[in-house]
Amino acid sequence: MQLPFWPVLLVDLVGSALMIVFSILCVGLSLKLRNQDRENVVWTYLLMVSHALTAFAVSRGVGHIAKELLILGGRSDIWAVLRPYSGSVNTITFCVVGAVTLFFERIWGVYQQVLRDKEALQKAHAELLFLNRHLEDLVQERTQELARSEGKYRRIFEVSRDMIAVVAADGTILDINPAGCEMLGIPHGVKQRVPDPADLGSFFANRRDWDRLRERILRECYVSDAETRLVAADGREVHVLLSAASECEVTRKTEIFHFVVKDISQRKVMQQQLLQADKLASIGQLAAGIAHEINNPLGIILGYTQLLIREEPEGTERLEDLRTIERHTRTCKTIVEDLLSFSRRAHTKKERASLHETIEEVLSVVRHNLELDQIRLEKDFDRSVPTMVLDRDKMRQVFMNLIMNAKQAIGKDGLIRVVTRWDSQRGQVRVIVSDNGCGMDPKVVPRIFDPFFTTKSTGEGTGLGLSVSYGIVKNHGGDILVESRLGEGSTFTVVLPVESEDRDTEKP
């Protein structure tokens, strides 16, 4: 049985027409979606596929309609000519659809990367907007932090009691704190006032020390606790302990040194005092033994000499010789007794007494002697000095030695000042005896408390006065300090402690 042909023809014609219509509607819808979100690559892909499918639908639908119409019209020969072209167009359009679909995977990857970049750009844009809106606040905050940091380190730089200096490799001082200016004896605060050229090496007592130090810093990049001597602008010699480190200054294209310098002059003085005390202790032990060995023969010589003097008649030359022997023997015994007083802690008779009265007793004895040589005597007593527990006889000996040494240093026509000061914070009384005499060489000062060391001419002194005085003051728990400059005079300071029970009895 043969089926009717017209249903197939109707489906082919209507289906081809509907395929064309539906594909065109798809293009319109995808175009609308793409216009709503042009940045969405999915809609772009959908639009491209819709166009390709529309081309395929039009090619296939028109081919089918033309085929049926030509066959019905009896023109199959024309269709036979058009058929290969219609098939080729269908194939090409279908390949385009496949190519678009395959290429979309690559486009999708690029699209995802674009989205990530876009997100990053949006985040950066938001941060830039935030910074732009709050830039002034952020700058102000950073400026305040920088100012606080600068202020903190500037305070450390300014208030440090050690010298802090920034120095160029050639020795030029770039910056220095007030303590450094004071140590070097240069004006505070204004770098331009530093002597020209501002060369730290010029302040070294030995220029070669600076050269060696500079080479070491350049070689090792740092120096730690190097001891040396500086000479300030006013001539003071300062013992220092310095540390330094170097860094490369990019703007200056040179090395710069950072110095921290500590004044150890006082430590040096303390070391010398400790060495002096140790040396005196050793000498004292030796002197004690020698003094005992000499004292006995001297006593025998003096005794026999006095016996011979009693039996010798007056006016003879023999009597004068014996008296000469007696006089020199007594002098020797005095020296030996001073040695014993220096070498051992003799029995003291300490009692509560006024320091000013003790000094006045000494001054009343020496005043006439000073006036004969036109030496003026000035007093400056601190009336707040309390009564003290001391051995008046021995302290009179100390002050007598100091004043007579000052007189001999002056010779004639000078000034001796005796000053007392009460330091209630430390519980100390200071007695200062100063003169404007010849002074002493700095090399001599460390030796002045050595037994038998004297700067006086032969026959003018034994060299035991200061040694004995030193021992007496030490026995009272005090100390003797000395400052002297050649040609300008000397200052001796006796430091005596005042016990707490003595302070309770202070009197005006």
C-alpha positions in Angstrom: 0.0 0.0 0.0 1.4 3.4 -1.0 1.2 6.2 1.7 0.1 9.7 0.7 3.0 12.1 0.0 1.5 15.4 1.1 2.0 14.9 5.0 5.7 14.5 4.5 5.8 17.5 2.1 3.8 19.6 4.6 6.1 18.7 7.5 9.2 19.4 5.5 7.9 22.8 4.3 6.4 23.9 7.7 9.3 22.5 9.7 11.8 24.4 7.5 9.9 27.6 7.9 9.6 27.2 11.7 13.3 26.4 12.0 14.1 29.7 10.3 11.6 31.6 12.5 12.8 30.0 15.7 16.4 30.6 14.9 15.7 34.3 14.2 13.8 34.6 17.5 16.8 33.0 19.3 19.1 35.7 17.7 16.8 38.4 18.9 16.6 37.0 22.5 20.4 36.4 22.7 21.0 40.0 21.3 18.7 41.3 24.0 20.5 39.4 26.7 23.9 40.5 25.4 22.8 44.2 25.4 21.6 43.9 29.0 25.1 42.6 30.1 27.7 43.3 27.5 30.5 42.2 29.8 29.1 38.7 30.2 30.9 36.5 27.7 28.2 33.8 27.9 25.7 36.0 26.2 28.2 36.9 23.6 28.9 33.2 23.0 25.1 32.5 22.8 24.6 35.3 20.3 27.4 33.9 18.1 25.9 30.4 18.2 22.5 31.8 17.5 23.8 33.6 14.4 25.5 30.4 13.2 22.4 28.3 13.8 20.3 30.9 12.0 22.6 30.7 9.0 22.4 26.9 9.2 18.5 27.0 9.6 18.1 29.5 6.7 20.4 27.5 4.4 18.8 24.2 5.2 15.2 25.5 5.4 15.5 27.5 2.1 17.1 24.5 0.5 14.3 22.1 1.5 11.6 24.6 0.4 13.3 25.2 -2.9 13.7 21.5 -3.4 10.1 20.7 -2.8 8.8 23.6 -4.9 11.2 22.7 -7.9 10.2 19.0 -7.7 6.5 19.9 -7.7 7.0 22.3 -10.6 8.8 19.6 -12.6 12.1 21.3 -12.6 14.2 18.6 -10.9 17.1 19.4 -13.1 17.5 22.9 -11.5 17.5 21.2 -8.1 20.1 18.8 -9.2 22.3 21.8 -9.9 21.5 23.6 -6.6 21.7 20.6 -4.4 25.6 20.5 -4.0 25.7 24.2 -3.2 22.9 23.9 -0.6 24.7 20.9 1.1 28.0 22.8 1.2 26.4 25.9 2.8 24.8 23.6 5.4 28.1 21.9 6.1 30.0 25.2 6.5 27.4 26.7 8.8 27.4 23.6 11.0 31.2 23.7 11.1 31.0 27.4 12.2 28.7 26.3 15.1 31.1 23.6 16.1 34.1 26.0 15.9 32.4 28.6 18.0 31.6 26.0 20.6 35.1 24.6 20.7 36.7 28.1 20.8 34.4 29.1 23.6 36.5 27.0 26.1 39.5 29.2 25.4 37.3 32.3 25.7 35.9 31.1 29.0 39.4 30.7 30.5 40.4 34.2 29.4 37.1 35.4 30.7 37.7 33.9 34.2 41.2 35.6 34.2 39.6 38.8 33.2 37.1 38.5 36.0 39.9 37.9 38.5 41.9 40.8 37.2 38.8 42.9 37.3 38.2 41.9 41.0 41.8 42.7 41.8 41.5 46.1 40.0 38.3 46.8 41.8 40.0 46.0 45.1 43.0 48.2 44.2 40.6 50.9 43.1 38.8 50.7 46.4 42.1 50.9 48.3 43.2 53.9 46.2 39.9 55.6 46.9 40.4 54.9 50.6 43.9 56.2 50.5 42.8 59.2 48.4 40.1 60.1 50.9 42.3 59.5 54.0 45.6 60.5 52.6 45.9 63.6 54.6 45.0 61.7 57.8 47.5 58.9 57.0 50.3 61.4 56.2 49.5 63.2 59.5 49.6 59.9 61.4 52.9 58.8 59.9 54.3 62.3 60.5 53.3 62.1 64.1 54.9 58.7 64.5 58.0 59.9 62.8 58.1 63.0 65.0 57.6 60.8 68.2 60.4 58.5 67.0 62.7 61.4 66.2 61.9 63.1 69.5 62.6 59.9 71.5 66.0 59.4 69.9 66.8 63.1 70.0 66.1 63.1 73.7 68.5 60.2 74.1 71.1 62.1 72.0 70.6 65.3 73.9 70.4 64.1 77.5 73.1 61.4 77.3 76.0 62.2 79.7 78.4 60.5 77.3 79.6 62.1 74.1 77.6 60.9 71.0 79.1 62.2 67.8 78.6 61.5 64.1 81.9 61.9 62.3 83.0 61.7 58.7 85.8 59.3 57.7 88.2 62.2 57.4 87.4 63.2 61.0 85.0 66.1 60.3 82.4 66.4 63.1 78.9 66.2 61.5 76.8 66.2 64.6 77.6 66.1 68.4 75.5 66.2 71.5 75.8 68.8 74.4 77.8 66.3 76.5 80.3 66.0 73.7 80.6 69.8 73.4 81.2 70.0 77.1 83.8 67.2 77.0 85.7 68.9 74.1 85.3 72.4 75.5 83.5 73.7 72.5 80.2 75.8 72.4 77.0 74.0 72.8 74.3 73.5 70.2 75.7 75.2 67.1 77.8 72.9 64.9 79.1 75.9 62.9 80.9 77.1 66.0 83.0 74.0 66.2 86.6 75.1 65.5 87.4 75.1 61.8 88.2 72.5 60.6 85.8 70.5 62.8 88.3 67.6 63.1 87.8 65.1 65.9 91.4 63.9 65.3 92.7 67.3 66.4 91.3 66.6 69.9 93.4 63.5 70.4 96.4 63.9 72.6 98.4 61.8 70.2 97.4 62.3 66.5 98.7 58.8 65.7 96.1 57.3 68.1 93.4 58.8 65.8 95.0 57.5 62.7 95.3 54.0 64.1 91.7 54.2 65.4 90.4 55.3 62.0 92.2 52.6 60.1 90.8 50.0 62.5 87.2 51.2 62.1 87.6 51.2 58.3 89.0 47.7 58.5 86.8 46.0 61.1 83.7 48.3 60.8 83.6 48.8 64.6 85.7 49.5 67.7 84.7 48.6 71.2 86.0 50.1 74.5 89.2 51.7 73.1 91.0 53.7 75.8 92.7 57.0 74.8 93.3 60.6 75.9 91.7 63.7 74.5 92.7 67.3 75.0 89.8 69.7 75.2 89.8 73.1 73.6 90.6 74.7 77.0 93.6 72.5 77.5 92.0 69.9 79.8 93.2 66.3 79.4 90.4 63.8 79.4 90.8 60.1 79.7 88.0 58.4 77.6 86.7 55.0 76.7 85.2 55.1 73.2 83.2 52.8 71.0 82.5 53.4 67.3 80.8 51.8 64.3 80.9 52.8 60.6 78.2 52.8 58.0 78.2 53.9 54.3 76.3 57.2 53.7 74.8 56.8 50.3 74.1 60.5 49.8 77.6 61.5 50.7 79.1 58.4 49.1 81.5 58.1 52.0 81.9 56.2 55.3 80.7 57.9 58.5 81.5 56.9 62.0 79.1 56.9 65.0 81.0 57.5 68.3 80.0 56.9 71.9 82.7 58.3 74.2 82.7 58.0 78.0 84.8 60.2 80.3 86.7 57.9 82.6 89.0 60.5 84.2 87.3 60.0 87.6 87.8 56.3 87.2 91.5 56.9 86.5 91.8 59.0 89.6 90.1 56.3 91.6 92.5 53.7 90.2 95.5 55.9 91.0 94.1 56.3 94.5 93.8 52.6 94.9 97.3 52.0 93.6 98.5 54.8 96.0 96.7 53.2 98.9 98.1 49.8 98.1 101.6 51.2 97.6 101.4 53.1 100.9 100.2 50.0 102.7 103.2 48.1 101.4 105.6 50.9 102.2 104.0 51.2 105.6 104.7 47.6 106.5 108.3 47.9 105.3 108.7 51.2 107.2 107.3 49.8 110.4 110.0 47.1 110.5 112.8 49.5 109.6 111.6 52.1 112.1 111.7 49.6 114.9 115.1 48.5 114.0 116.4 52.1 113.8 114.5 53.4 116.8 116.3 51.2 119.3 119.9 52.2 118.3 118.9 55.8 118.1 117.5 55.6 121.7 120.8 54.2 122.9 122.8 56.8 121.0 120.6 59.6 122.5 120.9 58.1 126.0 124.7 57.9 126.0 125.0 61.3 124.4 123.0 62.9 127.2 125.1 61.1 129.8 128.3 62.5 128.2 126.7 66.0 128.0 126.1 65.9 131.8 129.7 65.1 132.5 131.1 67.7 130.1 131.9 71.2 131.5 130.3 74.2 129.8 132.1 76.0 127.0 134.1 73.2 125.6 134.2 72.3 122.0 133.5 68.7 122.9 130.2 69.8 124.6 129.1 71.5 121.3 129.9 68.4 119.3 127.8 66.3 121.7 124.9 68.7 121.5 125.1 68.5 117.7 124.9 64.7 118.0 122.0 65.0 120.3 120.1 67.5 118.0 120.5 65.3 114.9 119.6 62.2 116.9 116.4 63.8 118.0 115.7 64.8 114.4 116.2 61.2 113.4 113.9 60.0 116.2 111.2 62.4 115.0 111.5 61.1 111.5 111.2 57.5 112.8 108.2 58.4 114.9 106.5 60.0 111.9 107.3 56.8 110.0 105.6 54.8 112.7 102.6 57.1 112.7 102.4 56.6 108.9 102.9 52.9 108.9 100.5 51.8 111.6 97.2 52.9 113.0 98.3 54.7 116.1 96.0 55.0 119.1 93.8 58.0 118.7 91.9 60.0 121.2 88.7 60.9 119.4 86.2 63.2 121.0 83.4 65.4 120.0 84.9 68.7 118.9 84.3 71.7 116.7 86.2 71.5 113.4 86.3 75.2 113.1 87.8 75.6 116.5 90.5 73.1 115.6 91.3 75.0 112.4 91.3 78.3 114.3 93.9 76.9 116.7 96.2 76.2 113.8 95.6 79.5 112.2 96.4 81.4 115.4 99.8 79.7 115.5 100.7 80.3 111.8 99.1 83.7 111.3 102.1 85.7 112.5 104.5 83.6 110.4 102.4 84.2 107.3 102.2 88.0 107.9 106.0 88.2 108.0 106.1 87.0 104.4 103.2 89.2 103.3 100.9 86.2 102.7 97.2 86.9 103.2 95.0 84.4 104.9 91.3 84.2 104.0 88.6 82.1 105.7 85.2 81.0 104.5 83.6 78.8 107.1 80.2 77.2 106.6 78.4 77.8 109.9 76.1 74.8 109.3 79.1 72.3 109.8 78.1 70.1 112.7 80.3 69.1 115.6 82.3 66.0 114.8 84.1 63.1 116.5 87.8 63.5 115.7 91.3 63.5 117.2 92.0 67.2 117.6 95.7 66.8 118.0 96.2 64.7 114.9 93.8 66.9 112.8 95.7 70.0 113.9 98.8 68.3 112.6 97.1 67.7 109.2 95.9 71.3 108.8 99.3 72.6 110.0 101.1 70.5 107.3 98.7 71.7 104.6 99.0 75.3 105.5 102.8 75.2 105.9 103.1 73.4 102.5 101.0 76.2 101.0 103.2 78.8 102.6 106.4 77.2 101.2 104.8 76.9 97.7 104.0 80.7 97.8 107.3 81.9 99.2 106.3 85.6 99.7 103.3 87.8 98.8 100.5 85.4 98.1 97.1 84.2 99.2 96.0 81.1 101.2 92.3 80.4 101.5 90.7 78.0 104.0 87.2 77.0 103.2 84.8 74.6 104.9 81.6 73.2 103.3 78.9 70.9 104.7 77.3 68.4 102.4 74.2 67.1 104.2 73.2 64.8 101.3 76.4 62.8 101.6 77.1 63.4 105.3 80.5 64.9 104.6 82.5 67.9 105.6 85.1 69.3 103.2 88.0 71.4 104.3 89.6 73.1 101.3 93.1 74.7 101.6 94.2 76.5 98.4 97.1 78.7 97.5 98.3 80.7 94.5 101.8 79.5 94.7 104.1 77.7 92.2 101.9 74.6 91.8 103.1 71.2 90.8 103.8 69.4 87.6 101.0 66.9 86.8 103.6 64.1 86.7 104.5 64.9 90.3 100.9 64.9 91.8 100.5 61.1 92.0 103.6 60.8 94.1 103.1 63.5 96.7 101.8 61.1 99.3 104.8 58.7 99.0 107.0 58.7 102.1 110.2 60.7 101.7 109.1 62.2 98.4 109.3 65.9 98.4 109.6 68.8 96.0 111.4 71.0 98.5 115.1 71.6 98.5 117.4 69.5 100.6 117.1 70.2 104.3 113.6 71.9 104.0 111.5 68.8 104.5 111.6 65.0 105.1 108.8 64.1 102.7 106.7 62.6 105.5 104.3 65.4 106.2 101.7 64.6 103.6 102.2 60.8 104.1 101.4 61.2 107.8 98.5 63.5 107.1 97.1 61.0 104.6 97.3 58.2 107.2 95.5 60.4 109.8 92.7 61.4 107.5 92.3 57.7 106.4 92.1 56.8 110.1 89.2 59.1 110.4 87.5 57.4 107.4 88.1 60.3 105.1 90.2 61.2 102.1 92.6 63.9 100.7 92.1 65.1 97.2 94.5 67.3 95.4 94.4 69.6 92.3 97.4 71.5 91.1 98.5 73.4 88.0 102.1 74.4 87.4 102.4 78.2 88.0 98.8 78.6 89.2 98.7 77.0 92.6 97.4 74.0 94.4 94.2 73.0 96.2 94.0 70.3 98.9 90.6 69.0 99.9 90.2 67.0 103.2 86.9 65.0 103.1 85.7 63.9 106.5 82.6 61.8 107.1 80.1 62.8 109.8 78.3 59.9 111.4 74.5 60.0 111.7 74.7 60.4 115.5 76.9 63.4 115.0 74.4 65.1 112.6 71.8 65.1 115.3 73.9 67.5 117.3 74.3 70.1 114.6 74.7 73.6 115.9 74.6 76.9 114.0 
